[in-house]
Amino acid sequence: MVEVTEIFILMLVIATVAFAPLGYFIYKFTQKNAEPFGEIEPHGDSPSMINDFAEKVIHFVKSKLTKH
């Protein structure tokens, strides 16, 4: 009977370790107005050097493709 109790406790510890990240994420998600990691920027609303460069490259490629 002791072996069954030991296995049960071991399985309980393993389950706790396995599901701890999920519990932490749920805790953080419900903490700040359903935002898991606090205040985040909306995508595409802020100016960025990388976004500007990508837009210039896309515009350049489109202009080269349409000027046959």
Secondary structure, 3 states (H helix, E strand, C coil): CHHHHHHHHHHHHHHHHHHHHHHHHHHHHCCCCCCCCCCCCCCCCCCCHHHHHHHHHHHHHHHHHHCC
